[in-house]
Structure formats: structure tokens, C-alpha cells
């Protein structure tokens, strides 16, 4: 594993809770970090912009207090997601806040920016950039990203179309740095599978929507619990960028999921609803294909405990399989 030093000995399971638009708020982030995974939120969730300063102060103070009370089991670091696309007119302000508070991890999306990377790295922070294919991965590293989040087919919200097997394989041919896999990961076994493929960590989003601390309507949480991978629709209608959404939420908004028009990708407007009156993520709810594993609405800590238990069981089983295989192999040639 090529985990950056900031994550060594700070995780109960190698997972980042992905930044969820509207849904990720300080209560969820703090609960995730206390449970031993990286908690994250989009900077744009703090509205108005001045609230970002308050959120970062709250997260830092509560995690510091937790660490003082649990020196043998400190919290995991937190992360802030920055949309670096030109449509984000808050980027300069939000980056100023990240530098002020020395945010340990920044996850950048929709464009790689060298000046953003340098600003975070100037105080020792790291930048993870999310990508959907090998070409974008190379660009991100060329522009100074410290690690990559490979967003494969099946991921919630804005997602790629490549199989995680192929995407991880392509990137690992040339990149040995931190690599996190996103795409239908909702169990500890899936995290272990991601590592078996060559990733260092799993990136889990939708499962955390259905937690008590998440800032999501109960209808949204219950819809996730009641749905499975067949209830996911892949479309660019709502933001101009292709993403995965819950079919029942599209139906509830009065649209036919089987006959959605294409949106103009040159007119990206996150949360606007594109050419519809329904807005992502207010009315049209994002979700990954792994939701069949979500059976209830636990606390974030309870979810991390379940993931960790499943992960440990998967590793034990893989170790047993390896041992059994070794016992069947013929001796190596002299």
C-alpha cells in the first residue's frame, strides 16, 4: 500500500467517506473521522460562503478534543472537496479558507489546477484528484496531484464508465502513488477487493447518505434502503455531467427514466437541474450501484464498525485461501 504519511496508523479501515453534495455536513464528517475513516465534505455545502470558516473551525476543534481524550486511538484526518471547474465562482474564497485552516486533505474535481495543488502543499497538505480515465489521471499527476481517486462505473453522482478492473490496471502500469477506488463500494469486502485489484483505499459515498448524521431527507435515506443496483439511472440531464441517480426520485419528479434527453455538457450548472425544473441533488438524488448492501439507517460509527468487521473477515478468508493454495503448489524448481 502507498498510503501517504498523514494516513498512517490513523485508520480503522482504509476508506474515505466521499464528499456528498448537500448531504455531508460537520456532524457526519466528525463522526466518520472519530470512527477511523477520512470524513469529507464539499466546500460548496457551506452556505453562505462565510460559513465555511465556521465549519472548519468546528471540525478541527471537535476532532482535537476527541484526540486529547483518546490519545491511543486518534481520529482520522478530514478532507474538503473543491470543484475547480470555471463555473465555481467561490473557489478563490474557499481555497483561502482551506489554507487558513491548513486542511490536511483536499479532493479536487472537474479539472486539475497546479496553483490549487501548490497552495495546499505549501503547508504540508495533500491533494487527491478524482478522475474517470487514464488520460485524466496522467494530467492530474503532471499538474502535481499527490494521489488519485479513480471514479469507476457504478459510483454515485458524477461517475465514469470504465470497469474498476480496467481503470485500476491502466493507472497502476505507471503510477505507484496513492490510489483510491470509487464505484459501488458499500461493504468491507468491496474495500478488500479494491485493494486486491491494486488500489490503496476505498471511496464510499452512498452508504453514508443512509446514516443518522447525514443531511438528507428521510425519504432519500429510505429510498436507498429500499433500492438496489437495478434502480440506478446514468444520465447527464441534470448537471451536464454524466452521473448515477435513483430511478424512483426521477419518477417522483414526473419524468420517464427510460426517455431522458441529453443535456448540453457545455452548460454545466451543478444543482440547477439542467433543462428541467427538478434540481440535482435536491429533487433528483444521486446514488451508486452498491446500494443493495444498505439495509438500514445506522449511525456513521455503526456503519464504519460493520465495514471494518466485513473487511477483517474478507482479509482472513483471503489469507486462508492463499495458505490453501500454497499447500497445493509444487515445489519451486531449483
VENMO-V245286 format. One record per residue. N is the residue number from 1. RES is the residue in three letters. NEAR is the number of other C-alpha atoms within 10 Angstrom. Layout:
n: (N:N)
res: (RES:RES)
near: (NEAR:NEAR)
This chain:
n: (1:2:3:4:5:6:7:8:9:10:11:12:13:14:15:16:17:18:19:20:21:22:23:24:25:26:27:28:29:30:31:32:33:34:35:36:37:38:39:40:41:42:43:44:45:46:47:48:49:50:51:52:53:54:55:56:57:58:59:60:61:62:63:64:65:66:67:68:69:70:71:72:73:74:75:76:77:78:79:80:81:82:83:84:85:86:87:88:89:90:91:92:93:94:95:96:97:98:99:100:101:102:103:104:105:106:107:108:109:110:111:112:113:114:115:116:117:118:119:120:121:122:123:124:125:126:127:128:129:130:131:132:133:134:135:136:137:138:139:140:141:142:143:144:145:146:147:148:149:150:151:152:153:154:155:156:157:158:159:160:161:162:163:164:165:166:167:168:169:170:171:172:173:174:175:176:177:178:179:180:181:182:183:184:185:186:187:188:189:190:191:192:193:194:195:196:197:198:199:200:201:202:203:204:205:206:207:208:209:210:211:212:213:214:215:216:217:218:219:220:221:222:223:224:225:226:227:228:229:230:231:232:233:234:235:236:237:238:239:240:241:242:243:244:245:246:247:248:249:250:251:252:253:254:255:256:257:258:259:260:261:262:263:264:265:266:267:268:269:270:271:272:273:274:275:276:277:278:279:280:281:282:283:284:285:286:287:288:289:290:291:292:293:294:295:296:297:298:299:300:301:302:303:304:305:306:307:308:309:310:311:312:313:314:315:316:317:318:319:320:321:322:323:324:325:326:327:328:329:330:331:332:333:334)
res: (UNK:UNK:UNK:UNK:UNK:UNK:UNK:UNK:UNK:UNK:UNK:UNK:UNK:UNK:UNK:UNK:UNK:UNK:UNK:UNK:UNK:UNK:UNK:UNK:UNK:UNK:UNK:UNK:UNK:UNK:UNK:UNK:UNK:UNK:UNK:UNK:UNK:UNK:UNK:UNK:UNK:UNK:UNK:UNK:UNK:UNK:UNK:UNK:UNK:UNK:UNK:UNK:UNK:UNK:UNK:UNK:UNK:UNK:UNK:UNK:UNK:UNK:UNK:UNK:UNK:UNK:UNK:UNK:UNK:UNK:UNK:UNK:UNK:UNK:UNK:UNK:UNK:UNK:UNK:UNK:UNK:UNK:UNK:UNK:UNK:UNK:UNK:UNK:UNK:UNK:UNK:UNK:UNK:UNK:UNK:UNK:UNK:UNK:UNK:UNK:UNK:UNK:UNK:UNK:UNK:UNK:UNK:UNK:UNK:UNK:UNK:UNK:UNK:UNK:UNK:UNK:UNK:UNK:UNK:UNK:UNK:UNK:UNK:UNK:UNK:UNK:UNK:UNK:UNK:UNK:UNK:UNK:UNK:UNK:UNK:UNK:UNK:UNK:UNK:UNK:UNK:UNK:UNK:UNK:UNK:UNK:UNK:UNK:UNK:UNK:UNK:UNK:UNK:UNK:UNK:UNK:UNK:UNK:UNK:UNK:UNK:UNK:UNK:UNK:UNK:UNK:UNK:UNK:UNK:UNK:UNK:UNK:UNK:UNK:UNK:UNK:UNK:UNK:UNK:UNK:UNK:UNK:UNK:UNK:UNK:UNK:UNK:UNK:UNK:UNK:UNK:UNK:UNK:UNK:UNK:UNK:UNK:UNK:UNK:UNK:UNK:UNK:UNK:UNK:UNK:UNK:UNK:UNK:UNK:UNK:UNK:UNK:UNK:UNK:UNK:UNK:UNK:UNK:UNK:UNK:UNK:UNK:UNK:UNK:UNK:UNK:UNK:UNK:UNK:UNK:UNK:UNK:UNK:UNK:UNK:UNK:UNK:UNK:UNK:UNK:UNK:UNK:UNK:UNK:UNK:UNK:UNK:UNK:UNK:UNK:UNK:UNK:UNK:UNK:UNK:UNK:UNK:UNK:UNK:UNK:UNK:UNK:UNK:UNK:UNK:UNK:UNK:UNK:UNK:UNK:UNK:UNK:UNK:UNK:UNK:UNK:UNK:UNK:UNK:UNK:UNK:UNK:UNK:UNK:UNK:UNK:UNK:UNK:UNK:UNK:UNK:UNK:UNK:UNK:UNK:UNK:UNK:UNK:UNK:UNK:UNK:UNK:UNK:UNK:UNK:UNK:UNK:UNK:UNK:UNK:UNK:UNK:UNK:UNK:UNK:UNK:UNK:UNK:UNK:UNK:UNK:UNK:UNK:UNK:UNK:UNK:UNK:UNK:UNK:UNK:UNK:UNK:UNK:UNK)
near: (12:13:15:12:8:14:14:11:12:19:20:20:22:23:25:27:26:25:25:25:22:18:22:26:23:24:18:25:28:26:22:29:29:27:23:25:26:28:29:28:26:23:29:20:19:20:10:8:15:12:14:20:16:13:17:21:13:15:18:18:12:14:21:14:12:17:16:11:11:12:9:8:17:21:27:25:25:24:28:24:25:24:20:20:15:11:12:13:11:15:18:12:13:22:20:14:19:24:16:12:13:19:21:19:25:27:25:26:17:16:16:25:18:14:11:20:23:17:18:21:20:11:13:14:20:24:26:25:29:27:26:20:19:19:11:18:23:16:15:25:18:11:15:20:27:19:24:26:24:30:27:25:23:27:28:32:24:24:24:25:17:18:14:23:12:14:23:25:15:15:21:16:8:10:15:14:19:18:27:27:29:31:28:28:27:24:24:25:19:19:29:23:19:23:19:12:17:18:28:21:24:30:25:26:28:27:29:28:26:30:22:18:23:23:19:21:13:15:11:21:22:16:19:30:18:14:21:18:17:12:21:23:23:24:21:21:21:29:25:22:22:20:25:24:28:27:23:19:21:18:12:12:14:9:15:12:19:8:7:15:13:14:20:15:14:8:13:20:16:17:17:17:21:23:16:14:11:20:18:22:21:18:16:22:21:28:31:33:25:26:26:18:17:23:14:15:21:17:18:27:20:16:22:26:17:14:21:21:16:18:21:15:15:18:16:12:12:15:12:12:12:11:11:11:10:11:10:8:8:7:8:5:4:3)
